Amino acid sequence: MENNTVCTVGSILDRYQAQCLPLLSPRTARDYVRHVGHLKARFGHLDARTLKPRDFGPFIQERAGRKGEVQRVRQLAVLSAAFTQAVSFWYLLDSNVLRDVKRPKRPPRDRLIEQHEFEAVRSGAPLRVQLMMDLALRLGQRQGDLLALKWSDLKDGYVHLQQGKTGKRLAIEISPELKRIFGLCWFLPNRGEYVITRSCGGRYTSEGFRALWQRTINSYCKRGGARVTFHDIRALCA
């Protein structure tokens, strides 16, 4: 690219979305597409080769609560990944300006859900949420991997899994308790190829189950409980 040609942030993000996002897991790619949209609206018109670290100061310092701060950090991580591609593979930039931009660090989540909390959340949850919680407690897998679990993955006395995020393959022995849980799943109405199905049949999307989980947790919090995430169940499993 000639020096007098403007290399906009938007053009880099478009190329990153077209070439790199298809290589990610579907859930991650969907999140990144959303972040790319926000980034293009904010920075898309700017020439990426003239950016300075101070150009990102107002964006980082905006106050919109903790959730807003987390989203801004994630968005800048996506932009940094796109800039890295532009430097190392597309040779559009000489350096990644975001390497010199300090972003707020999120403290590691150390929430350990107690067994009594698990039981309290479960007692007020719809049947499918209860079964997902039971599977998460016994298998220790991510929500997306549990939703993707098929009956054909249960064979030879084991649950055969390939984690969507890491690609790691696992074989977990089907214990008597897991066998009981799978038995309950088998009798869900409109059973299909997936272990956990919607009431109307078919697989849950990640967004669909997250909405169901949030309604469950919001109801639990109204009863005086402390907010927990589905991911916290993995720590209880461990």
N, C-alpha and C positions, 0 to 999 in steps of 0.2 A: 504494500500500500504506500502510495506516495505521501510525502510529508505534508503536502497542502490539502490532503483529503481528510475530512473530519471523520474520526472514528468514535461514534457515539456509544454511550453506555447501552442505549437501546439496541443497537445493532449487535453488540457483543452478547447481550442477553438473549436476543432472538436466535443467534447461532448456538449458544449454549443450550437453549431449550430444544432446538431441533436435533442437535448432535449428541448431547450428553444425557439429557433427562430420560430418553428411552432406555438407557443402560441401567437405570436405577429401579428399585422395586416399585410396583404400582403406587403404593401408599406414599412413599417418599416423593415420587415424581409428582403426584397430585399436590402435595404440600409445596414443592418447589415451584410449580406452575403458579400457584397463588402468590408466593413470594415474588416471583418474577414480575407479576402484574403490578404489585405495589412499588417495586424498585423502578420499573419503567415510568410509572406515573411521577415518581419523585426525581429520578436522576436521568431518565432516558434521553433527554435532549442534550445532555452535557457531553463535551468532547472528553473521552476517557483519558487521552494523553496529556491533558492539562490539569487534571484533578490533583488537589493537594490534600493531605490529611485533614486540614482545617475545614475542608468543604463538607465533611461528614459530622462535624461537631454539633450543629443544630439538630440534626437527625437523631444523634445519640442522646442528646440532652433533653429531648422533648419528654414531658411528663404526662403519662397516660396510664399510670398504675403499673403494678408489677407485670401483669399480663402483656401490656403494651411494650414494656422494656424487653421482655423475653422475645416477643415477635420481631422487634427491631434487630436484636442480636442475631436471630436466626436469618433474617433477611440479609444482613451484611455478610453472614457466612456464605450464603448463596452467591452474593455478588463477588465475594473474594474468590470463590471457586471458579466463577466465570472469568474473572481477571487472570487467574492462574492459567486457565486454558489459553487465554489471549496472549499470555507471555510465552508459555512453554511449548505450545503446539501450533498456534495460528500466527505467531510472530507479529501481532498487531501492536503490542505494548512492550516497552522496555523493562517495566517493573510493575509489580502489583502494589498500588498505593495503599491498599488496605492492610498490608503487612505492618505499616507504621501507625495504624489507627488502633488505639486501645479501646476495647469493648468491655462493658460491664460483665463480670464473670458471675455465672449462676452458681450458688453453693450447691454441692451435690445433695440430692434428695436423700434424706436418711430416715424418712417416715417408716416406721415398722408397725404395720397393722397388727393389733392384738387379736387373739382367737375370738374373744368375746365380741369385738367389733365386727369381725368377719361374720359371725353368726347373726349379729343384729342387722347388718346390711342384708344378709341373705334372707332373713325371715320376712322382710318387707318387699322382696324383689319378685318380679314376674318369673315364671318357671324357667324360661330360657336364660335369663340372667343368672338364676340359681345354678343351672347346669354349667354355664360358662365359668362361674366362680368355682364350682367343684372341680372342673377340668383344670383350671388354672392352678388350683391348690395342689392337685396331684401330679400334674405334668410340668408345671413351672414354665410354661411357654407364653409368648406374647399373644395379645388379643388377636392380631391378624393371623397368626399361625393356627390358633384354635378355630377361628372361623373358616379357615381353608381346609380343615381336617375332613377327610372323606372316609366313608366306610371301607373303601378299598385300601386305606392306609393301615387298617387293623388286620394283621395276618400273622400266623404262626405264633400267636400268644404275645405279640408285641405291637406297640403303636409306632409306626414308622413315620418320621417327620423330617422335613427339610425346611429349616428356618428361612423365612422370606428375606430377612435382613442380612444374615450372615452367609446363607447358603449351606450352613452346617447340617449334616445328616445325623439323625438320632434314632435310636431304637429303644423304647422304654417298655419294660415288661408290664403286661396288663395284670394288675393286682386284683384281688377279689373286690376291693372297693371301686376300682376303675371299671370292672366288669358290671357292677351294679349301676354305676352312673351311665355307662354306655347303654345299658338296658333301658333306662328311663329315656334316653335320647332316641332309642329305636322306636319308641311308641309315641313320639311327637306327631301331631297331625301333619299331613302332607309331607311325610318323610321323603327325602330325595337322596342324592349321592353324598350330600354333606351331613356330618354328624349333627351340627346345630343348624336348623332351618327356621325360616320365618314362619309365622302362623299361617300365612297364605302360600307357603312353599317357596323354595329357592334359597339361595345363600344370602346371608346378611352382607351388606357392604360395611366397610369400616365405619363410615359416617353414620349409617343406620344403627349399628349397634352402639356406637358412642352416644347417640342421642338417647337410646334406651337406658344406657348406663347412667347418664347424667340425670335423667328423670328419677331413677332409683336413688342416686346419691342425694339429690335435692330433697327428696322425700325423707330420707334418713336424717339429713341435717335439720330439717324442720322438726324432727322428733328429738332433737338435742344432740345428735351425733356429730363428730368431727369429720370434716371432708377427707375422703381417701380416694385414691385413684385405682383403676383396675390393675395397673402395673404394680401397686403395692402388694398385691396378692402373691407375686412371684417371690418377694422377700420372705413372706410367711412360709411359702413352700420350701425355700432354702433353709 
